Amino acid sequence: AAREGGTPLLTWYGAAGARTELSVASVENCGAKTVNLLAEADVEAGSRVRLEVSRDHPAHWMSLIWALAVWDAGASVDQTTAHPDLVVTGPQGPDPATDTSGFACSLDAWARPLPEPPAGLADYTGEALAQPDAALPDPLPVDVPAWVSADTSLSLTDLAGLEPIHDRVLIRPADPVEALQVVTAVLLGGGSLVLAAEAEPAVAARIADAERARIPR
């Protein structure tokens, strides 16, 4: 961020041509605000966070911000637990239901707040905007599971061992693990990522051409 803060890092395409682009500095800023929000919600080392927003919307940029912030807060993403310390959803309520408090994300292209968050959840955008722009992360230990789902367990060591991506790539991830692995590889290599999950292959190819992005084979 200090070297190339203005460089595009995440570009997201949604339905009906919606497009959001986040620079390296913007991703850092969103992450810091989310880390501070997690601290305010008493998420700390050893906490387990269930990211339903990642499960249900793996290609949305908010899902990636949340995962990175959870790890920076020293916590793990656990998609299997029925009793998380915090739950984060899209616009809908938690599924499976839980009494745990948490946040709901609007998934709006411009991150506008939810007018009516689901019962028991706070609006992520409204709460995050009130947080400081800088955070003091206490990252998750590298050998502790960072992501746990029904068929996958990944530590930060596993993610750090991925082959770096140095260029601009476009993916249409169908699952959150793929999205997290690619964004990690991009961070490791100084590349950038275009997310276009809802685009048909031909449309994705046109987007890739317009964005000067490579579609990995």
Salt bridges, closest charged atoms under 4 A:
GLU21 OE1 - ARG19 NH2 2.70
GLU21 OE1 - ARG168 NH2 3.83
GLU52 OE2 - ARG50 NH2 2.64
GLU52 OE1 - ARG55 NH2 3.54
ASP56 OD1 - ARG55 NE 2.79
ASP78 OD2 - ARG48 NH1 3.42
ASP108 OD2 - ARG112 NE 2.99
ASP133 OD1 - LYS33 NZ 2.79
ASP167 OD2 - ARG214 NE 2.67
GLU211 OE2 - ARG19 NE 2.85
GLU211 OE1 - ARG168 NH2 2.63
